[in-house]
Amino acid sequence: MVAALVAWAGLGATGAWTPYLAAAGDVWFLGHGVDVTVPAAAPFTMTVALLGPALVTVLAGMRAGRRAAATALPGPAVAAGVAVAVVASVLLLLLCHRRSAGPDSVQAVLLPAAVYLAGLLAGLLPGRGSARQGPLAAGARAGAGAVALTLAAGAVAVAVLLALHLPAVVGLYESSGAGIAGGLALTALQIAALPTVVVWAAAWFTGAGFAIGAGSSVGPLGTSVGPLPSLPLLGALPQGPGEYGLAAVLVLALAGVGVGVVLKVRGHVGGGALPLITTSVVAGASAGVLLGLLALAASGAAGPGRLVEVGPDALQVAWRSAAEVGIGVLIGGAVVRRRPAGSADGTGAEAPR
């Protein structure tokens, strides 16, 4: 919102400032998965989420959830938080809605509140489990941990690519002719899109890759794209054949191995093959669902023409991540000898087999 108003002032606009604020509201709704129809000579609908605003909402919800968990009656606090989110969405919708454009009304009311509720529920969960968990709980934690590690790897990859392709990114900024105020608004838009790009990078690590326009492909084995919009962030796309693609696909499996080792060492998985197999299956399913949902949110239409197909294939991401994480957790849990409870402080000996 602030960037939109600064752009309005910096561009020397003398008309109403509400269209700029409405545009910022559109970005906010897009960030929560709301379909937004963009006014143009030929209006088009954007369905790909710019996940930066959603990340802010989830973190705010988690903080509120932790505070609610410390009270005697967390239920009313959660209900009040969701109600405030709904009211805020309605007020912003009234500002952003135009006759032939703007956010989808039903989605605009429900989806931001649902994202906030997800953060609230995550904040209500206990931070640490018991010393011994069942295979289902351990598997769910393992899947979430593997997804977190993969997203972290994706964030590092995006940062490295931006650093390596900085001249191309700067060149696209200069060719845009946006000026200082327009550049600020463009930068704010790209910051909102950065978490979406990180999800694309995570999809790249699964082997599924992603698209930037119909008929294009950005994957571990190579990149093939057509004409791209002049968005500076796209200047960091990897180019040509993938030299390290096969090694990159191992990232998700290695994340699974890592969390499998941690689970076994900490005693969250009991002895025997069946608990470990169950944990691995649940971990794979959890990772597949989580990354699949993120890929679904980070894909869709980003513009007219070829840009109606942008982002990863959610089903491809889901089954690939489920298989890779599940196998990784199974390997990680199988190769480690679990220490007895007394060895957690370093005093116990490793359990013999």
N, C-alpha and C positions, 0 to 999 in steps of 0.2 A: 504494500500500500504506500509506504513512504517513498519507495523508488518511483512509483507512478506519479505521485505528486511532485517530486523533484523534477522528473522528466517534463511534466506539464509546465512547471515554472521555468525550467531551463530552456525549453523550446520557445519561450516568449509567447505562449498561448494567451490569447485574450478572451477566449470563449469559456464555456463552462468547464470546470475541472471534473465533473462527475463522470464523463466518458472514460477518463484515465483511471479513475477509481474503480469504475465498473470493469475495466480490462484487468486490473489487478485482482478484483474479485473473481473473474473468470479463471485466472491462473490458480487462485486458491482452491476453487472448486475442482479444477482439473487435477490438482495435487491430491485430491481425495477420491479420485476415480469417477468423478461426475462427467458425463458427456456434455460438451459445450459446443453450441453452434456459433461459428465465427461469422460476423457480418462482413460481407464482401459483395462484389458484383455478382458472383455465383457462390452463395453461402455454402459452407461445408462444415461438417461436424468432426470435432476432435475427440477421440476416445482413449488415446494413450495418456496415462497418468504421469504428471510431473511430481514425483513422490517426495520432494523436499517438504512441502507443507504437511503431508501426512506424517512424515517423520517427526516434525515439530509437535503435531497433535498427539501422537503416540507417547512421546517423551513427557508432555504435559499431563497426559492421562496417567502415566505410570507414577509420576510424582504425586498427583492427587490420590491415586490408589494407595500408595504407601502411607500417606497421611490418614486416609480413611481406615486403613487396617489397624492403625494405632488407637482408634476410637472404640467405644463399647458397641456402637451400632453403625457399622459401615454401610449398611443397606441404604438408609436415607441419604447419606453423602453421595453415594454412587448415583442414585436416582436424581438428585439435585444437579449433579455435574452433567449428566446426559441431557436433562431438561434445559440447562443453560446452553449447551451445545446446539440443541434443536432451535432454540429461540434465536441464537446468533446466526445460524444458517438461514433462517427465514428472513431476518432483517437484511442480511447480505444479498439474499436472492432477490428481494424487492428492489435493491439498488442495481443489481446486475441484469435483471431480466429486461429484454427488449421485445418488441412485437414479433420480429422474425428471427431473433438470435438470442443467445444467452444460454445458461445452464439448463439441463433437464430438471424440471421443478421437483419431481418426486425424488430423484437421486440426490438433489441438492439438499433436501431436508434430511434424508435418511443416512447417506453415506458418511458425511463428516461426523455425525453423532456416533455411528457404528465404529469408526476408526478411534474416536475418543474412548468409547466403551471398551474396545480391545485393550487400549493402554491402561484404563482403570483396572480391568481384570488382571492384567499382567502385574500391575503394582500391588494388587491384593494377595498374589501368590507369595508363599513363604520364600525367602531368599535362599535357604539351604534346606536340603532334604535330610532325612535320617541317614544314619551310617549305612543302613542296608535298605535298598529299595527293591521292589518287585521288578520283573523284566519289562512290564508295560511302562512304568514310570521311568525306569532307567533308559529304555529305548527312546521315549519321547524326548528326554533331556539330551540324549546322544544325537538324535536327529537335529534338534534345535542348535546344539553346539556345532555340528558339522556345517550347518547352513551359515551360522555366524562366522565361522572361520573362512568359508568360501566367499562370503560378502566382504570380509576384511581383505582377502586376497584380491578380489575385484577392485576394491578401493585403491589398493596399492598399485595395481596394474593401470588404472585410470590416471593416477598421479604421475606414474613413470611415463606414460604415453604423452601426457600433456607437457611434461618437461622435455621430452625428446623432440616433440613436434611444435615447440613454442614458436619458432619463426612462422610456421604455417598458420597457427592460431592468431598471432599478431597481424599477419597479412590479411586475414579475413576480417579482423576488426577494422583495419584501415580501409579496406575496400568497401565496407558497409556504409561509410559516410554518415554514421549516426551522430557524430559529435560527442561532446562530453555527456550531456544529459541523456541522449539516446543510448550512448554506450553504457551508462549506468543502468538504464532499464533493461538493456540486452544482457548485461552481466547478472542482474537479479533474476531474469528468466532462466539463465543457464545454471545459476546456483540452485534454483528450484528443480531443475532437470537432472542435477548431478546424481542423486540417489537412483534415479531411473537408469542412468548410464551405468552405475555400479551394478545394478541388477542385470543389465545387458552383458557386462563383463563376467558376472557369475554364470550366466547362460553360456557364454563363450567357453568357460572352464568345463562345463558339463559335456561339451562337444556339440551341443545343439546349435550354438551360434545365434545370430540375430540378423534381421533385415533392416535396411534403410531404403525402403521403397520396393515396390513390386518387382520381382525378378532379381533382386540383389541378395548377396550373402556375405556375411562377415563371420568367419568361423576359424577354428584352430588350424585347418588345412589351407586356408587362403582367404583372400578378400576379393569380392567382385561386386562393384557398385556402379550405378550409372550416375547421371547428374545429381548433385546434392544441393540442398538449400545452403545459402551462405551463412550458416551458423558457425561462429568461430570454434565452438566445442567440437564440431565434426572434423576439424583439421587434425585432430589427434587420432583419427581412425587408423588402425594398422593397415599397411598396404602390401599388395603382392602375395606370393605364396607364403604359407606359414612354415617357418623353419623349425620352430619348437612346439608345433601344435600337439603332437602326440604326448610330449612331456607335460604340457599344460593340462591335458585332460586328466592327468593323475592327481591334480590338486584336490579334487573332491574326494577321491578314494583315500588319499593321504589324510585328509581331514577326518574321514571316518575311522581310519586306523588310529589316529591320535586320540579321538574321544573314546574309542574302544579300549585302548590301553589305560586311559585315565579311569574309566568305569571299573575295569578289572582290578587295577592296583588299589583303588579306594574301597573295594569290596562291595560295590553296588550291584554286581552280578554274581550270583552264587555259583558253586561248582557244578560240573556236569554240562553236557552238551545242550540239553533242551533249553535251559534258561538263557544260554548265550545265543542260541539260534533265534529264540523268541525275541530277545533284545535286539538282535541285528535286523530282523524283519520289521519290527516296530520302528527302529531308528531309520531304516530306509524309507518306510512309508511316511514317517513324519517329515523327513527331509524332502521327499517328493512333493508332499502336499504344500509345505511352506514355500519352497522355491517355485513350484508350479503356480501358486496363487500370486506370488510376486511377479513372475513372468507374465501372467495374465493381465495384471494391472499395468505392467510396463510395456504392453503391446497394444496395437490398435491403429487407428487412423491419426496421423499428425498433420494432415493437409489434404489438398485435392490431388487428383491425378495419381501418380505413382506412390505418393505418400500415404495412401489409404492402407498400406501394409508396412508397418514399422514395428520393430521389436522382435523378441524371440517367440518361437512356437511353444506355448505353455505345456502342451501334452508331451512334446519331445523333452523339454526340460524336466518335467515331472518324472517320467519313467527312467530317464538317464540318471538323474540325481538319486532316485530311490535305489537303483541297482548299484551305483558306485558307492554310495554311503553304506548301504546294507552289507555289501561285500567287505568294505573297509573295516567296519565295526567288527564283523565276524573274524577277520584276520587279526585285528588289534587285540581282541579279547582272547583269541586262541593262543597267541604266541607269548603271552605274559603269564607268569606264575603269580597267582594272587597271594599277597602277604596276609598273614593273620592279623586280627584287629590289634593285637599288642604291638605290631611292628610299625604302626602309624607314626609313633614318636621316635622311631629309629632303634628301639630296644629289642624288638622281636626279630626272630629269624625268618627267613623266607620259608614258606610252607613247602615241605617235600612232596614229591609226586610218587 
